[in-house]
């Protein structure tokens, strides 16, 4: 036997021992995924807590409109909590990316939205189907999160299955959203809709005036959201018999009004920031931004931050 062969055979047990030691030290795939999911759920819950704090900030501002000192503190807390919410959303995006890496998850490619043929009834029906699918997929995502929580400490493939399902349904939701955004544009073209109005800055020059306008605008914005639900149901009724063109125009007018009001909320907040010298201006998601494929990791609209999931991409 040659000397090189002899040395290889003699050294093999040591190599095997080293390999086994490395494998023993490395976490199992299940353990690694459990760690990733736990971190994601921690940040998910943290964001929920911050959203509650933001609501508390708004309530405090409403209660202290006549107390300038306390109102200033409330506004600063409000912007600090909004900045924290933005930061946690970014952490969640990182968490989701890490889970995909650990799972070696390859999302299905988004398909292009179905193009309109210029038929209003078809476009409305397709919009409603995609919108309903979007809502249904979100319910499935919520169910997947419950399954992930229960499977974190379990053995077997339950955690991997639940996490893959979470990503599949998230992708399905995004696909539906891309479709209904396209359908809204098609309906506008069908009825030659031209949105009017643009966001107006808040009146007054004091913090009290700006906060008062912000709270009023937000109440209107929420009411318009409820009106959109009613208008959407009117679209369903009109498909079965009625003036579909009128129903579509009413729906689009409400969407436009909510879009404009969302812009006014952004101007209200800008004025409030200047009043209290807040530096958190850029630490927020852009208002009314349309969601695309690149937003898969953060496709969780947050209405508590005055961001309209239905009015986006106007």
Secondary structure, DSSP 8 states (H G I E B T S, - for coil): --HHHHHHHHHHHHHHHHHHHHHHHS--HHHHHHHHHHHHHHHHHHHHHHHHHHHHHHHHHHHTTT-HHHHHHHHHHHHHHHHHHHHHHHHHHHHHHHHHHHHT-------------S-HHHHHHHHHHHHHHHHHHHHHHHHHHHHHHHHTT--TTHHHHHHHHHHHHHHHHHHHHHHHHHHHHHHHHHTT----------SSSSHHHHHHHHHHHHHHHHHHHHHHHHHHHHHHHHHHSS-HHHHHHHHHHHHHHHHHHHHHHHHHHHHHHHHHT---TTSS--TT----GGGGGG----GGGT--TTTTT-
